[in-house]
Amino acid sequence: MRDDLLFHITTKEDWKTFNNSGSFEPESLDSEGFIHCSTGEQVEDTANRIFGDKDEILLLVIDATTLHEDIKYEKDADTGEKFPHLYSPLNTNAIIDKITIKAEDDGHFDIAFTTS
């Protein structure tokens, strides 16, 4: 997997609501001051921990080299793990893919990436 890829998990509804002319500004940008992201190694756990009550999620694949602002890696109080945070709107030209992922029959999201 490319080291310059980051992921933001959202819903189709939130994508439609917060996608504004060239930038994506989810609610967390206003309420917490940043946009939550995950690395490839973190994204499956994040999806299941935060979105476990959803039947479907939308995974935004982000090319971090094209972001208008730098990413800051900060420690999560619950997990102790460092997660990437973006302290500005997400410029939509940095989103290289949008993947709809449906929960498995057991409610678990299976997000597997192969390394190459």
PyMOL commands that set and color helices and strands:
alter all, ss='L'
color gray80, all
select helices_A, chain A and resi 12-18+27-31+43-50+64-66+92-94
alter helices_A, ss='H'
color red, helices_A
select strands_A, chain A and resi 5-10+19-20+23-24+35-36+56-63+71-75+82-86+90-91+95-102
alter strands_A, ss='S'
color yellow, strands_A
deselect
rebuild
show_as cartoon
